[in-house]
Amino acid sequence: MNAAPADQIRLLDLQALDSRLDQLAHRRRSLPEHAEIDKATADHTALKDLVIAAQAQLGDTERELTKAEGDVEQVRARTARNQQRLDSGAVGSPRDLENLQHEIGSLAKRQSDLEDVVLEVMERLESAQTRVTELSARLDHSTVVLKEAEERRDAAFAEIDAEVEKVKRDREAVAVVLPADLIKLYTRLREQQGGVGAARLFQRRCEGCRVEFAAADLNSIKAEPKDAVVRCENCGRILVRTAESGV
């Protein structure tokens, strides 16, 4: 394949622009904000689950307290009725009177036990409320942390994407003047050689694979016509000759 020396030099410009696009794509994928967002998202999800569980526990405890307080009120009401009967003198039988007094004593013990239960549930309710408050505050903070990380990532994206658009325009301006067959070969080699399809021959060395040529190889390259598209025998890339090639 032949191509004007000037077009071969432009191919190095195209390679530089393609390499810059690769660098920008790598930078976009490798932003530290990605790891921050992943961690913040995981933390937020875990905290959200904890808040839901804590709220469920709080609801259960509130219902438990309502029931315990209801049980106390039932005992109090029954005690009040029995005490009213006792005070009214309506119970005339000594046996019935003894039974009523015994029941009032039993109810007093039952009420005391139930009130202890209410106190214990109230303590757990306070603890559950505190946990919901603390976890909710942590969840709110994690939301802020996640949002800030996403904003930093989006700002970095915008900066990178703006440069990508500029480099693409510059690339199009270079590529449009190059021969189609030269572009085709370069593109194929670039895909095969990890993103580098053309490299400069600089001071007897291929800048693609960094191999230094022996004198005999340099003489062979030097003997090629100026418009010949030379390939590196080691890596196969297009080897672009310049004034600093040493040939």
C-alpha positions as CSV (number, residue, x, y, z in Angstrom):
1,M,0.0,0.0,0.0
2,N,1.1,3.5,-0.8
3,A,0.1,6.8,0.8
4,A,1.6,10.3,0.5
5,P,4.1,11.0,3.3
6,A,2.0,13.9,4.5
7,D,-1.0,11.6,4.9
8,Q,1.1,9.2,6.9
9,I,2.1,12.0,9.2
10,R,-1.6,12.9,9.5
11,L,-2.2,9.3,10.5
12,L,-0.1,10.0,13.6
13,D,-2.4,12.9,14.4
14,L,-5.4,10.6,14.0
15,Q,-3.8,8.1,16.3
16,A,-3.1,10.8,18.9
17,L,-6.8,11.8,18.8
18,D,-8.0,8.2,19.0
19,S,-5.7,7.6,21.9
20,R,-7.1,10.7,23.6
21,L,-10.7,9.4,23.1
22,D,-9.6,6.0,24.6
23,Q,-8.1,7.9,27.6
24,L,-11.3,9.9,28.1
25,A,-13.4,6.8,27.9
26,H,-11.2,5.1,30.5
27,R,-11.4,8.1,32.7
28,R,-15.2,8.2,32.5
29,R,-15.3,4.5,33.5
30,S,-12.8,4.9,36.3
31,L,-14.0,8.0,38.1
32,P,-13.6,7.6,41.8
33,E,-17.2,8.8,42.2
34,H,-18.3,5.4,40.8
35,A,-16.9,3.6,43.9
36,E,-18.3,6.4,46.1
37,I,-21.7,6.0,44.6
38,D,-21.7,2.2,44.9
39,K,-20.7,2.5,48.6
40,A,-23.2,5.3,49.3
41,T,-26.0,3.3,47.5
42,A,-25.2,0.2,49.5
43,D,-25.1,2.2,52.7
44,H,-28.4,3.9,51.8
45,T,-30.1,0.6,51.0
46,A,-28.9,-1.0,54.2
47,L,-30.1,2.0,56.3
48,K,-33.4,2.1,54.5
49,D,-33.9,-1.6,55.4
50,L,-33.0,-0.9,59.0
51,V,-35.4,2.0,59.2
52,I,-38.2,-0.1,57.8
53,A,-37.5,-2.8,60.3
54,A,-37.2,-0.3,63.2
55,Q,-40.5,1.3,62.2
56,A,-42.2,-2.1,62.1
57,Q,-40.8,-2.9,65.6
58,L,-42.1,0.5,66.8
59,G,-45.5,-0.2,65.4
60,D,-45.6,-3.6,67.0
61,T,-44.5,-2.1,70.4
62,E,-47.2,0.7,70.1
63,R,-49.9,-2.0,69.5
64,E,-48.5,-4.0,72.4
65,L,-48.6,-0.9,74.7
66,T,-52.2,-0.2,73.6
67,K,-53.2,-3.8,74.5
68,A,-51.3,-3.7,77.8
69,E,-53.0,-0.4,78.8
70,G,-56.4,-1.8,77.8
71,D,-55.8,-4.8,80.0
72,V,-55.1,-2.5,82.9
73,E,-58.2,-0.4,82.3
74,Q,-60.3,-3.6,82.2
75,V,-59.0,-4.7,85.6
76,R,-59.5,-1.2,87.0
77,A,-63.0,-1.1,85.7
78,R,-63.8,-4.5,87.2
79,T,-62.2,-3.5,90.5
80,A,-64.3,-0.3,90.6
81,R,-67.5,-2.2,90.0
82,N,-66.6,-4.7,92.7
83,Q,-65.7,-2.0,95.1
84,Q,-69.0,-0.2,94.4
85,R,-70.9,-3.4,95.2
86,L,-68.9,-3.8,98.3
87,D,-69.5,-0.2,99.4
88,S,-73.2,-0.3,98.6
89,G,-73.9,-3.1,101.1
90,A,-75.8,-5.0,98.4
91,V,-73.8,-8.2,99.2
92,G,-75.5,-9.7,102.2
93,S,-74.1,-13.2,102.3
94,P,-70.9,-13.5,104.3
95,R,-69.6,-16.0,101.8
96,D,-70.4,-13.8,98.8
97,L,-68.8,-10.9,100.7
98,E,-65.6,-12.9,101.3
99,N,-65.5,-14.0,97.7
100,L,-65.9,-10.4,96.5
101,Q,-63.2,-9.1,98.9
102,H,-60.9,-11.9,97.7
103,E,-61.5,-11.0,94.1
104,I,-60.8,-7.4,94.8
105,G,-57.4,-8.4,96.3
106,S,-56.7,-10.6,93.3
107,L,-57.5,-7.8,90.9
108,A,-55.2,-5.5,92.8
109,K,-52.4,-8.0,92.3
110,R,-53.4,-8.4,88.7
111,Q,-53.4,-4.7,88.1
112,S,-50.0,-4.3,89.7
113,D,-48.6,-7.0,87.4
114,L,-50.2,-5.4,84.3
115,E,-48.9,-2.0,85.2
116,D,-45.4,-3.4,85.5
117,V,-45.9,-4.8,82.0
118,V,-47.1,-1.4,80.8
119,L,-43.9,0.2,82.2
120,E,-41.7,-2.4,80.6
121,V,-43.4,-1.9,77.2
122,M,-43.2,1.9,77.5
123,E,-39.4,1.5,78.1
124,R,-39.1,-0.6,75.0
125,L,-41.3,1.9,73.1
126,E,-39.0,4.7,74.0
127,S,-36.0,2.7,72.9
128,A,-37.8,1.9,69.6
129,Q,-38.7,5.5,69.0
130,T,-35.1,6.6,69.7
131,R,-33.8,3.9,67.2
132,V,-36.2,5.1,64.5
133,T,-35.1,8.7,65.0
134,E,-31.4,7.9,64.9
135,L,-31.7,5.6,61.9
136,S,-33.9,8.1,60.1
137,A,-31.3,10.8,60.7
138,R,-28.5,8.5,59.3
139,L,-30.7,7.6,56.3
140,D,-31.2,11.4,55.6
141,H,-27.5,11.9,55.8
142,S,-26.8,9.0,53.5
143,T,-29.2,10.5,51.0
144,V,-27.2,13.7,51.0
145,V,-23.9,11.8,50.7
146,L,-25.3,9.8,47.7
147,K,-26.7,12.9,46.0
148,E,-23.4,14.8,46.4
149,A,-21.4,11.9,44.9
150,E,-23.8,11.7,42.0
151,E,-23.5,15.4,41.4
152,R,-19.7,15.2,41.4
153,R,-19.9,12.3,38.9
154,D,-22.3,14.2,36.7
155,A,-20.1,17.2,36.7
156,A,-17.1,15.1,35.8
157,F,-19.2,13.4,33.0
158,A,-20.1,16.8,31.6
159,E,-16.4,17.9,31.5
160,I,-15.3,14.7,29.9
161,D,-18.1,14.6,27.4
162,A,-17.4,18.2,26.3
163,E,-13.8,17.3,25.6
164,V,-14.9,14.1,23.8
165,E,-17.1,16.1,21.5
166,K,-14.2,18.5,20.7
167,V,-11.8,15.6,20.1
168,K,-14.3,13.9,17.8
169,R,-14.6,17.1,15.7
170,D,-10.9,17.3,15.5
171,R,-10.7,13.7,14.5
172,E,-13.3,14.1,11.8
173,A,-11.3,17.0,10.3
174,V,-8.2,14.8,10.1
175,A,-9.9,11.6,9.0
176,V,-11.8,13.2,6.2
177,V,-8.7,14.1,4.2
178,L,-7.0,10.7,4.6
179,P,-7.3,7.9,1.9
180,A,-10.0,5.4,2.6
181,D,-7.7,2.4,2.2
182,L,-5.2,3.9,4.7
183,I,-8.0,4.5,7.2
184,K,-9.3,1.0,6.7
185,L,-5.9,-0.6,7.4
186,Y,-5.3,1.7,10.4
187,T,-8.7,0.9,11.9
188,R,-8.1,-2.9,11.5
189,L,-4.7,-2.7,13.1
190,R,-5.9,-0.4,15.9
191,E,-8.6,-3.0,16.8
192,Q,-6.0,-5.8,16.8
193,Q,-3.2,-3.9,18.6
194,G,-4.9,-2.6,21.7
195,G,-5.9,0.8,20.3
196,V,-2.7,1.7,18.5
197,G,-2.7,1.1,14.7
198,A,0.0,3.5,13.7
199,A,3.3,4.4,15.5
200,R,6.2,6.7,14.7
201,L,9.6,5.4,13.9
202,F,11.7,7.5,16.2
203,Q,15.4,7.3,16.5
204,R,15.5,3.7,15.2
205,R,12.7,2.6,17.5
206,C,9.1,1.7,16.9
207,E,7.1,3.7,19.3
208,G,4.3,1.2,19.2
209,C,6.2,-1.9,20.6
210,R,9.4,0.0,21.7
211,V,11.6,-2.4,19.7
212,E,14.8,-0.9,18.3
213,F,15.7,-1.9,14.8
214,A,19.0,-3.3,13.8
215,A,21.0,-1.5,11.1
216,A,20.1,-4.0,8.4
217,D,16.4,-3.5,9.2
218,L,16.7,0.3,9.1
219,N,18.5,0.1,5.8
220,S,15.6,-2.0,4.4
221,I,13.1,0.6,5.7
222,K,15.2,3.4,4.3
223,A,15.2,1.7,0.9
224,E,11.4,1.8,0.7
225,P,9.8,4.6,-1.4
226,K,8.8,7.6,0.6
227,D,5.1,6.9,-0.1
228,A,5.3,3.2,0.9
229,V,3.2,2.3,3.9
230,V,5.8,0.5,6.1
231,R,4.8,-2.0,8.7
232,C,6.7,-2.9,11.9
233,E,8.0,-6.4,11.5
234,N,7.6,-7.0,15.3
235,C,4.1,-5.7,16.1
236,G,2.6,-5.2,12.6
237,R,1.6,-1.6,13.2
238,I,1.9,1.1,10.5
239,L,5.4,2.5,10.9
240,V,5.4,6.2,10.1
241,R,8.7,7.7,9.0
242,T,9.5,11.3,10.1
243,A,12.6,13.5,10.0
244,E,13.5,12.1,13.4
245,S,13.3,8.5,12.4
246,G,17.0,8.0,11.8
247,V,16.6,6.7,8.3
